[in-house]
């Protein structure tokens, strides 16, 4: 093989790899909203035709903060979907407590690095490892995958599909990770964005957020649930979000 042919093959391989790792336009919230439903399936943003709010939390479990969310949700009679990071599943007891309380567990990845920093095989193996830790530790099946930062790529689609997980993002968030966020600002932003049938993204840990931001989220969660219940909106995990006929 000539040097020129080797160079061309290497360039083609690099281009293919770059394409696999390139973020999809669906990774950008406003673009995703613009392309839904004409181009993108509403289910990618967690949008259902049912008058139901899917409440979801990312980045846990965290022994310093997650138990406070479990106590709050128990007090208000609501369950949610928690997207967990595999490297933080050492505390099997906390994971069991979440499932015993009726909460659903999804995969957020092995760690919180953007998917573009993982090769397809490494990403797939991390998702499988995290899924297996949850399923083996709780005896419950895992269905959902939400990539860190909401960045989806051809590689992330492929990896999730290979381990039997369905990618789902969100339709409303509160930017609760920001240092300037307050319970009022988080709940106001979510309320402006949310429609019945939407999915809310919040965080039960401040590992990748401003220090102490989970307390802001906790206050916002209490206010949001009170608002939804006052309007008689059904609230729960993603497993209750779609009907069996349309899922």
N, C-alpha and C positions, 0 to 999 in steps of 0.2 A: 504494500500500500504506500502510495506516495505521501510525502510530507503535506502537500496541498490537500489531498483527500482526507488525511487525518485531521487537519485543521478544520475542514468543512464539516466533518462528522462531529468534531468537538463543539463547533459553533452551533450546529443543529441540536445537539444534546443539551447544550446550555440554554438555548432558546426554549426548548420543550420544558426544561425544568423551571425556567422563569415563568412560563405560562401557567404551569401547575401551581406555582406559589403566588401568582398575582392575585390581589384582592378582587373579588367580584364587585360590580357596582352596587349589588345588594347589601354590601357592608356599610354603605353610607345611608343613614336613616332617612333623610329627605329624598334621596334618590330612590330608595326602596319604596317609600310611600308613593312617589310619583309613578313608579312602575307597577304598583299593585292596584287592581288585579289584572290589568291589561297584559302585562308581561310576566309578572311574578305571582306565584301561588300565594294567596293571602295567608295560608297556613305557615309560611316561612316567618312572617311577622307575628305569628300566634293569634291571628284574627279568625274568629269563628262566627258563624251566623247565629249562634245561640246567645241569648242575653245573659252572658256570664263573663266575669272578670277572672282571668288567670293571674294569680299572685305568685311571683317567682323571686327567688333570692340567689345571688351568685357569691362565689369566692370562699364559702365555708367548706367543711364545718370548722368553727373556731371556738375553742373552749372558753375564751374570754368574752364572747359576745353572742354566739348562737343560742345558748340557753335562755338568754333574756328574750329572744324572739319566740322561742318555744313557749315560754310562760305567757307572753302577751297573746299569742295566737290561741293558746288554750283558754285564756280568760275571755276572749271575744268569740270563741267558737268557730274559728276559721282554720283550714289547713291550706298548705301551699306546696309548691315545688321548689326544692333546694338543689341548685346545680353545684356539685362539689368538685374539689380538686383532689386528685388521687394522692398526692404527696402529703396531704393533711388528714388522711384517714387512719392515722395510727390509733386514735381514740375510738375503738370499736363501740364503746359504751355510749358515746354521744350519738353516733350514727344509729344505733339500735333505739335510742330514746326518740330520735326524730321519726323513725318509721313507726314505732309503737304509738306515737301521738297522732298517726294518720297522715303524716306528710309524705310526699313523693320525692324520690331522689333522682336527679338527672346528672349527667356527666358534663363537667366544665373543662375537662382536660386533666392531664397528669400534673401540669403546672400552669402558671398564668402567662407563659411566654406566648407572643403572637404565633399563630399557626405557620406563618411564613418562615419562621426560624426553625421549624422542624422539617425533616424530609418526610415524604409520604409514608414510608415504612415506619419510621420512628413515631410519627403522629398516630398512625393506626395502632401501634403496639401500646402507646400510652393510653389511648382511649380504651383498648381492650383490658389493659391492666386495671384501670380505674373501674370500669364496668364490673370486672370480676371481683374486685375487692368489695364493692357494694353488694353484688348479688350473693357472693359467698358469705358475706358478713351478716346479711339481713334476711336472706331467703326470698327476696322480692326482685322481680325483673326490672331492669332499667330500660327505658325507651327513648329518652331524649338526650340530645347533645346541643350545647350552646358554646361556641368557640369564644375564647377570651377576646374582649373588646368588640365582639360581634363581627369579627372579620372572617368572612367565608371565602374560600379559594377552591379551585378544582380539587386540590389535594385534600382539603378538609371534607368536601363532599364525598370523595372516594373513601377516605379513611372511616368516616362515620358509617357509610353504607356497608363497608366490609365487616364492621363489628355489629351491624344490626341496629344502629341508632339513627334517629330522625332529627335533623337539624331544625332548631326553632330559635328565633331571635325574640323580638318584642315590638309592641306598637306604642308603648308609653314608658318613659323613664323620668326620674326626678333629679338626675345629676347629683345624686346624694354623696358621691365620692369627693366633691369639691370642698375645699377648706371654707369657703364662704357660705356653703349650704346651711339652711336652717330647716327645722321641721315644717315651718310654714311655706318656705320656698319650694321644698321638695313636693309637698302635697299639692300646692297650687299648680306646679308644672305638670304633674301627673294628671291632675283633674282637667287641665286645658287640653291635653293630648288624648285622653282616654275616651273611648266610646264603648258601649256594651258590646261584648264579644272580643275585647282587646286583651292583651297580655302586658302586665306591668313588670318592669325590671327594677329591683332594688338590691341592696347588698347587706348581708348579715355579718360581714367582717370588714375591717379596715386594712387588711393586708396590702391591698393595692390602692388604697384611698387615703384621704387626709386622716391623720391620727385622731381617733375618737369619733370619726364620722358615723360609726355604727349607732351611736346614741342619737344622732340626728335622724337617722333612718328609722330607729325604733319609735321616736316621737311621731314621725310622719306616717308610719304604718298604722299607728293607733288612730290618728286623725282620718286617714283614708278609709280604713275599715268602717269607722263610725259613719262617715259620709255615705259609703256604698250601702251599708245596712239601712241607713235612714231612707235611702231611695229604693230600697228593696231589690238591690242588685245581688244576684247570686255570686259568691266569691269562693274560689277554691283552686286546686292544683290543675295542671294541664291535663291530667287524665280525665277530668270532668268537663273539659272545654269543648270537645267535639262530640256530636252524636255518633253512635256506632255505625249508622248508615252512611254518613258523609266522611268519616275518618279514613 
